[in-house]
Each structure stands twice: as C-alpha cells, then as structure tokens.
Amino acid sequence: MKVRSALAQMLKKSLYESLNADMLERIAQDVIEDYDLRARTGFPPNIPMQGQTAALRIVDDVVAEDRFLHLVERLARLDREGFMGRAYRVSGLREICKCVASEGYLWDAETGRFMEDPRIKRTQNWGRVVAGEELRFSLLRIDIVKNSRLVKVHGEELARGLYDDLRGLLARAVERRSGRIWSLEGDGALAAFLYGHSTTSSVLAGMSLLHELYIYNRASNRIGEPLRVRAAVHTGPIRYLADIGEMLKQETCREAIEAESRWTPPEALSITPAVAGTLDRVILDRFRPNAEVGGRALVYSVEAGMA
C-alpha cells in the first residue's frame, strides 16, 4: 500500500498519544519480526525513550517495509481486545481506518484485515502480501486438454476466442472467492487463494468452473466439441515474490502443476491429501478416490456429481 504523508503523520500522532515506548515496541514486534527499537534508533538501553520518538521511528519503519496495514490491524485488535488483561484505547483509530478505506481497502470482519476493494483494484498480492514473506497458499491449477489439437483442427483465431471465454469463466470463479490469478498462459492458468478458508475457496472455485464449462459446452461453445480442462487444488508454503515466474518454480507450485498433469483425468478436478484434510465433510464427500494414481488424489467431475 502506498501511504500518503498525511496518513503516516496521523498514525504517528495516534501512537504517541495512546501508548508508551515499551508498549509501542511490543506492538511493532508483532508486525515486524525481531524488531529492536533501540537498535534502530541508536538509543542506549539505560536512557528512557519518549513515546513520540518511538512512534515516529516505528511508523517510518512499517511504511518502508510495507507493513502499514499490518500495524493498523494490530492496533484495531489492541483497541478491541486489550493486552494481558488491560484495556487500551487507540486515539484516532476510526479516522485512520476511514483513510485506509479511502485508498481502496475494505475491512473484512471475519479475518480482521483490510482487503482490496475488488471494485477498485485486484493485484496479485492482494495489495498487502510483502515480497519475501512466506505464507500458506492454496492453488488452483487449470490446463486445457489437447490444446495443440484444438488449434490445429479449428485454427488459432477460433481457439483464441475459446481461451478468452475460459479466462472469463475462470476469473469469475476465482475472484468472487477473493482469489487472484497468478499465471495465465495459452493453455494453462494458476490461481492463488490466501485469506479466510483458502482451501475451501479454491476447491469451490474449481468446482464452479467445471459447472460453468458444462453449461458453456452445451449452450455457447462455437467449435462443435467440448472445451475440456483438467483442474487440481493443492496447498502449501510459498515465499511470495514480485516475479511471478520465479515464484512458480517453488515446490508447492510445482506440486500443484504435477497434481493436474499426472493425477487428474480430463473434465475433472482433483484435490491433494493436503487439501482433503481441511475440507468440510459436505464438500469432501463429493470427491472419489482415483484408483489410477494409487490414491494420491481425490477427484470430482460434474457428471459423476450429478449421478
């Protein structure tokens, strides 16, 4: 998030009016790992530090390290819950939150976080994940079955129109569940989910896409044969990088691609064991073991689900 000078100054004032230097450092340590206020300011440990000095440095540091939203969220939790049985009231918090909202963010009460307002912008890092930060993502991998044959038989122009249709269906399935499309190349795509129940969201997005394609192939398809895909969901740790291509080389991304290419039959969605263990039984019961891959994945298809 790009932080305007006026908003940074507002937060500084709020901090030194609300908390002393020791408490400010504790809060900062929840936002920036291993944060050492005295090391950053050069203050010797035997000299008391004023809250204003601490607040000015902490806000400058969280802005520099792209952690501004994280600090505001931590203050909101402090204001709501207190700390170690003691109540704290953060001065000006409501106005600060209003200013954050005016920058294109919505408060998500379920997660206690600010999220991008999708009506304004959708970025690949949700406007808040920091490069180098390792988090657990859920991934939805999509691949078009026999892409080369489609191009050869129907021509590049018609195939391009089909791919555009598929991208539209995928974008709706992913973004309505707060996911982001990380990679969209020719016959394949990779979407990521992070907040809330990310595995459930990624699985529901994959199921939705299969259902939308089922209808599309019977009502809107222009080539006289089904547009078929394979889809897979996997979850695991990923270190977020600004270079998406480099990030896709990480193990979790490669495992998602492998699950799609090796474990998933055409016109189906597979989930890995890492995903299956997180799902509600109502969703999990719609999947069946894929005997062809030795139980490595569970599989869902529209027609099997309708049977």
C-alpha positions as CSV (number, residue, x, y, z in Angstrom):
1,M,0.0,0.0,0.0
2,K,1.3,3.5,-0.9
3,V,1.0,5.5,2.3
4,R,0.4,9.2,2.0
5,S,2.4,11.5,4.2
6,A,-0.8,12.9,5.9
7,L,-1.9,9.3,6.8
8,A,1.5,8.4,8.2
9,Q,1.5,11.6,10.3
10,M,-2.0,10.7,11.6
11,L,-0.8,7.3,12.7
12,K,2.3,8.7,14.4
13,K,0.2,11.1,16.4
14,S,-2.2,8.3,17.4
15,L,0.6,6.1,18.6
16,Y,2.4,8.6,20.9
17,E,-0.9,9.8,22.3
18,S,-2.1,6.2,23.1
19,L,1.0,4.1,24.1
20,N,4.3,4.4,25.8
21,A,7.6,3.4,24.1
22,D,7.7,-0.1,25.7
23,M,4.2,-0.9,24.5
24,L,4.9,0.5,21.1
25,E,7.9,-1.8,20.7
26,R,5.8,-4.8,21.7
27,I,3.2,-3.9,19.1
28,A,5.9,-3.3,16.4
29,Q,7.4,-6.8,17.2
30,D,4.1,-8.3,16.2
31,V,4.3,-6.6,12.9
32,I,8.0,-6.8,12.0
33,E,9.8,-9.9,13.1
34,D,12.7,-9.4,15.6
35,Y,12.0,-5.7,15.7
36,D,14.5,-3.9,18.0
37,L,13.5,-0.3,18.6
38,R,16.6,0.8,20.4
39,A,18.9,-0.8,17.8
40,R,17.1,1.1,15.1
41,T,17.1,4.4,16.9
42,G,20.5,4.1,18.5
43,F,19.1,4.8,22.0
44,P,21.2,3.2,24.7
45,P,19.2,0.8,26.9
46,N,19.8,2.9,30.1
47,I,18.2,6.1,28.7
48,P,14.3,6.3,28.8
49,M,12.7,6.8,25.4
50,Q,9.8,9.1,24.8
51,G,6.7,7.7,23.1
52,Q,6.9,10.3,20.4
53,T,10.4,9.2,19.4
54,A,9.3,5.6,19.3
55,A,6.2,6.3,17.3
56,L,8.0,8.3,14.7
57,R,10.6,5.6,14.1
58,I,8.1,2.7,14.1
59,V,5.7,4.3,11.6
60,D,8.7,5.2,9.3
61,D,9.9,1.5,9.5
62,V,6.5,-0.1,8.8
63,V,6.0,2.2,5.8
64,A,9.5,1.3,4.5
65,E,8.8,-2.4,4.9
66,D,5.3,-2.2,3.5
67,R,3.7,-3.2,6.8
68,F,1.4,-0.2,7.3
69,L,-1.8,-2.2,7.0
70,H,-0.5,-4.8,9.4
71,L,0.2,-2.2,12.1
72,V,-3.2,-0.6,11.8
73,E,-4.8,-4.1,12.0
74,R,-2.7,-4.8,15.1
75,L,-3.9,-1.6,16.7
76,A,-7.5,-2.4,15.9
77,R,-7.1,-5.7,17.7
78,L,-5.4,-4.0,20.7
79,D,-8.3,-1.5,20.9
80,R,-10.8,-4.3,20.8
81,E,-9.2,-6.9,23.0
82,G,-6.6,-5.1,25.1
83,F,-3.3,-6.7,26.1
84,M,-2.7,-9.1,29.0
85,G,-6.0,-8.1,30.7
86,R,-5.5,-4.4,30.4
87,A,-7.7,-2.3,28.1
88,Y,-6.2,0.1,25.6
89,R,-7.9,2.8,23.6
90,V,-6.1,3.9,20.4
91,S,-6.6,7.5,19.7
92,G,-7.9,8.4,16.3
93,L,-8.2,4.8,15.1
94,R,-11.6,5.3,13.5
95,E,-10.3,8.2,11.3
96,I,-7.2,6.2,10.4
97,C,-9.4,3.3,9.2
98,K,-11.5,5.7,7.2
99,C,-8.4,7.0,5.4
100,V,-7.3,3.4,4.7
101,A,-10.7,2.7,3.2
102,S,-10.4,5.8,1.0
103,E,-7.3,4.3,-0.5
104,G,-9.3,1.3,-1.9
105,Y,-9.4,-1.1,1.0
106,L,-12.4,-2.8,2.8
107,W,-12.4,-4.0,6.4
108,D,-13.0,-7.8,6.5
109,A,-14.6,-8.5,9.9
110,E,-14.1,-12.3,9.5
111,T,-10.3,-12.1,9.2
112,G,-9.7,-8.8,11.0
113,R,-7.8,-7.5,8.0
114,F,-8.1,-4.8,5.3
115,M,-8.6,-6.3,1.8
116,E,-8.5,-4.6,-1.6
117,D,-11.9,-3.4,-2.7
118,P,-12.4,-5.5,-5.8
119,R,-14.5,-2.8,-7.4
120,I,-11.4,-0.6,-7.5
121,K,-8.4,-2.9,-8.0
122,R,-7.2,-6.5,-7.9
123,T,-3.5,-7.1,-7.6
124,Q,-1.6,-10.4,-7.4
125,N,-0.6,-9.8,-3.8
126,W,-4.0,-8.6,-2.6
127,G,-2.4,-5.2,-2.1
128,R,-0.7,-6.4,1.2
129,V,1.5,-9.5,0.9
130,V,5.1,-8.4,1.1
131,A,7.8,-9.8,-1.2
132,G,9.9,-12.4,0.7
133,E,7.0,-13.2,3.1
134,E,6.3,-17.0,3.3
135,L,2.7,-17.9,3.8
136,R,0.5,-20.9,3.2
137,F,-1.4,-20.5,-0.1
138,S,-4.0,-22.7,-1.8
139,L,-3.5,-23.1,-5.5
140,L,-5.9,-23.9,-8.3
141,R,-4.2,-25.2,-11.4
142,I,-6.1,-25.3,-14.8
143,D,-5.0,-26.8,-18.1
144,I,-6.8,-27.2,-21.4
145,V,-6.9,-30.8,-22.6
146,K,-5.3,-31.4,-26.0
147,N,-4.7,-27.7,-26.6
148,S,-2.5,-28.3,-29.7
149,R,-5.2,-30.4,-31.4
150,L,-7.8,-27.6,-30.8
151,V,-5.5,-25.1,-32.5
152,K,-4.7,-27.5,-35.4
153,V,-8.2,-28.5,-36.1
154,H,-10.1,-25.2,-35.5
155,G,-7.4,-22.6,-36.2
156,E,-5.7,-20.0,-34.0
157,E,-8.4,-17.4,-34.2
158,L,-11.3,-19.6,-33.1
159,A,-9.1,-21.2,-30.4
160,R,-8.2,-17.8,-29.1
161,G,-11.8,-17.0,-28.7
162,L,-12.4,-20.2,-26.7
163,Y,-9.5,-19.3,-24.4
164,D,-10.8,-15.9,-23.8
165,D,-14.2,-17.4,-22.8
166,L,-12.4,-19.8,-20.5
167,R,-10.4,-17.0,-18.9
168,G,-13.6,-15.1,-18.2
169,L,-15.2,-18.1,-16.6
170,L,-12.0,-18.7,-14.5
171,A,-11.7,-15.1,-13.4
172,R,-15.3,-15.0,-12.2
173,A,-14.9,-18.3,-10.3
174,V,-11.7,-17.2,-8.7
175,E,-12.2,-13.5,-7.9
176,R,-15.7,-13.9,-6.4
177,R,-13.9,-16.0,-3.8
178,S,-11.2,-13.5,-3.1
179,G,-8.6,-15.4,-5.1
180,R,-6.1,-14.0,-7.6
181,I,-4.9,-15.3,-11.0
182,W,-1.1,-15.5,-10.8
183,S,-0.4,-17.1,-14.2
184,L,-2.4,-17.1,-17.4
185,E,-0.6,-18.5,-20.4
186,G,-2.0,-20.1,-23.5
187,D,-3.5,-23.4,-22.4
188,G,-2.8,-23.2,-18.6
189,A,-3.5,-21.0,-15.6
190,L,-2.7,-20.9,-11.9
191,A,-4.8,-19.1,-9.3
192,A,-4.0,-18.5,-5.7
193,F,-6.1,-18.2,-2.5
194,L,-4.9,-16.9,0.8
195,Y,-7.4,-15.4,3.2
196,G,-10.3,-17.0,5.0
197,H,-10.8,-20.7,4.4
198,S,-8.5,-20.7,1.4
199,T,-8.6,-24.4,0.6
200,T,-12.4,-24.4,0.6
201,S,-12.5,-21.3,-1.6
202,S,-10.0,-22.8,-4.1
203,V,-12.0,-26.1,-4.3
204,L,-15.3,-24.3,-4.7
205,A,-13.8,-22.2,-7.5
206,G,-12.6,-25.3,-9.3
207,M,-16.0,-27.0,-8.9
208,S,-17.7,-23.8,-10.1
209,L,-15.5,-23.6,-13.2
210,L,-16.4,-27.2,-14.1
211,H,-20.1,-26.5,-13.8
212,E,-19.8,-23.3,-15.8
213,L,-17.9,-25.2,-18.6
214,Y,-20.5,-27.9,-18.6
215,I,-23.2,-25.3,-19.4
216,Y,-20.9,-23.4,-21.8
217,N,-20.1,-26.5,-23.8
218,R,-23.9,-27.2,-24.3
219,A,-25.0,-23.6,-24.9
220,S,-22.2,-21.3,-26.1
221,N,-19.4,-23.4,-27.5
222,R,-18.5,-22.4,-31.0
223,I,-16.5,-25.4,-32.2
224,G,-18.9,-28.4,-32.0
225,E,-16.9,-30.3,-29.5
226,P,-16.4,-29.8,-25.7
227,L,-13.7,-27.5,-24.4
228,R,-12.2,-29.7,-21.7
229,V,-9.9,-28.9,-18.9
230,R,-8.1,-30.7,-16.0
231,A,-8.0,-28.9,-12.7
232,A,-6.2,-29.5,-9.4
233,V,-6.0,-27.9,-6.0
234,H,-3.0,-28.1,-3.7
235,T,-1.9,-26.1,-0.7
236,G,1.5,-25.4,0.9
237,P,4.0,-22.8,1.9
238,I,5.2,-20.3,-0.7
239,R,7.6,-17.4,-0.4
240,Y,5.9,-14.6,-2.2
241,L,8.0,-12.9,-4.9
242,A,7.2,-9.9,-7.1
243,D,8.5,-12.0,-10.1
244,I,5.6,-14.5,-10.5
245,G,7.7,-16.6,-12.9
246,E,10.3,-17.2,-10.2
247,M,7.7,-17.9,-7.6
248,L,6.1,-20.6,-9.8
249,K,9.4,-22.6,-9.5
250,Q,8.8,-23.2,-5.8
251,E,7.9,-26.7,-4.6
252,T,4.3,-26.0,-3.8
253,C,3.6,-24.5,-7.2
254,R,5.4,-27.4,-8.9
255,E,3.4,-29.9,-6.9
256,A,0.1,-28.2,-7.9
257,I,1.1,-28.5,-11.6
258,E,2.1,-32.1,-11.2
259,A,-1.2,-32.9,-9.5
260,E,-3.1,-31.5,-12.5
261,S,-0.9,-33.1,-15.2
262,R,-0.3,-36.6,-13.6
263,W,-3.2,-37.2,-11.3
264,T,-6.3,-35.6,-12.9
265,P,-8.4,-37.1,-15.7
266,P,-10.0,-34.8,-18.3
267,E,-13.1,-32.8,-17.2
268,A,-12.3,-33.3,-13.6
269,L,-11.0,-31.6,-10.5
270,S,-8.5,-33.3,-8.2
271,I,-7.5,-32.4,-4.7
272,T,-4.3,-33.5,-2.9
273,P,-4.2,-35.1,0.5
274,A,-3.0,-31.8,2.0
275,V,-6.3,-30.2,0.8
276,A,-8.6,-33.1,1.6
277,G,-7.8,-33.0,5.3
278,T,-9.0,-29.4,5.5
279,L,-12.4,-29.7,3.9
280,D,-15.8,-29.9,5.4
281,R,-17.4,-33.3,5.0
282,V,-20.2,-31.9,2.9
283,I,-17.7,-30.9,0.2
284,L,-15.3,-33.8,0.7
285,D,-18.0,-36.4,0.2
286,R,-18.4,-35.2,-3.4
287,F,-14.9,-36.5,-4.3
288,R,-14.0,-40.1,-5.0
289,P,-10.6,-41.8,-5.0
290,N,-8.8,-42.0,-8.3
291,A,-7.6,-45.6,-8.5
292,E,-5.4,-44.9,-11.5
293,V,-3.0,-42.8,-9.4
294,G,-2.8,-45.1,-6.4
295,G,-4.9,-43.0,-4.1
296,R,-2.7,-39.9,-4.4
297,A,-5.7,-37.7,-5.2
298,L,-9.5,-37.5,-4.8
299,V,-11.4,-36.5,-7.9
300,Y,-14.7,-34.7,-8.7
301,S,-16.5,-34.4,-12.0
302,V,-19.8,-32.8,-12.9
303,E,-21.4,-35.8,-14.4
304,A,-20.3,-38.1,-11.5
305,G,-21.6,-35.5,-9.1
306,M,-25.0,-35.5,-10.9
307,A,-25.3,-39.2,-10.9
